[in-house]
Amino acid sequence: MGREYHFHCEHAGCSVTVGVRMGGTRELELLVDGKEVAAAHAHGHHAQTTVLTTILPTDPPRGIDVEVTLPGALGGDPASTLLAGGERRPMPAREVPRRARPAEADWYS
């Protein structure tokens, strides 16, 4: 099981969140106002950058890109940057709630 990271910011009245799950296959998801609007898988353990694109439900609709930078095999943490209106804005990391692990007694029931 890999580590999970979340990045979040508000843009144009919308909540923009990026979820990254590290592991054998790295999973990326982009949420706007809590709904998944884009996803990607990154294979391998080398450093890479993936761009997720969506259109915000504003009036008029606005397109945004989110650049997710993944670390290489030697470690490090991912980073996320919001690209909108010609500006680059780093997205701050959010605390990821830990999932409860089953107790040993649950494994045998």
N, C-alpha and C positions, 0 to 999 in steps of 0.2 A: 504494500500500500504506500503511495507516495504522499508528499505533503501537498496541502492546498493553500492557495493564496487568493485574496480578494482585493481589488482596487476599486475605488469609488469616487465619483465627483458629480456635481450638479452642473448641467449645461442647458441653456435656453429653456429653463423650467422643467427639464427632464432629469430623472435619476439615471445615471450611466454607471454600470457595474461590470467589471471583468472578473471572471473566475478562472483560475489556472490550477490544474491538477497535475502535479509532477509524477512521473513514474516511467514505466517502460514505454508507453505511449503518452505523450503530454496532451492533455485535453484543455482546450480554451473555449470559453463561452462569453458572449457579450449580451448583457441584459439592459433593456431600456424600460424604466418604470416597472421592474420586476419580471418582465417577459423576455424570454430568450429570442433574440433577433438574428444572431449569427453564431456560428461555432466552427471550430477547426481542430484537427489533430496534427501534431508535430511528431514525427518519428525520429529516433536517434537521440544521442546524448551530446550533440555538438551545439555550440552557441548559434542561435538564429533569431531572426526577427520575423514576426507574422503580423499582417495587417488585417483587421476585421473591419468591415464597412457596413453601414446601415443608414437609414433615413429616419430622422426624429419626427414624431407625430406632432409637429408644431404647425402654426399657420403663419406663413407658408412653410411647407416641409423643408427641413435642412439636412443635408448630408454630412455625416461625420465619419472619420476613420479613427480607429484605435490601434496603436502600434504596441505590440507585446514583444518585449525582448526577453528571450530565454537564455539562461546560463549554460555554459558548457559542462563537460563531465567532471571538471575539477571543483565544481560547486559554485555557490553564489545564489542569489535570489533573483527571481524574475522582476521586471519593471514594466509599467504600462504608461503610455502617453496618449492623451487625447489630441487629435489633429482636427481643428475646425476653424473655418474662416481665416486660413493662413497662419494660425497660431498653433504653437506646440505647448500643451499644458500637462505637466506630470500629474498622474493620478495617484493620490496617497493610498497607501496600503491600509486595509481594514483588518481587524481581528477576525479570525475564522473560528467559529464555535467548534469545539472538539466533539466528535461523535462518541457517544457512550459505547464502550466495549462490553460485550456480554460477559457476565460473571462465569466462572468456571463451571458452576453447577448448571447453568443454562446450556452449556455445550453438550452435556450428557443427557439432557431430558428429551 
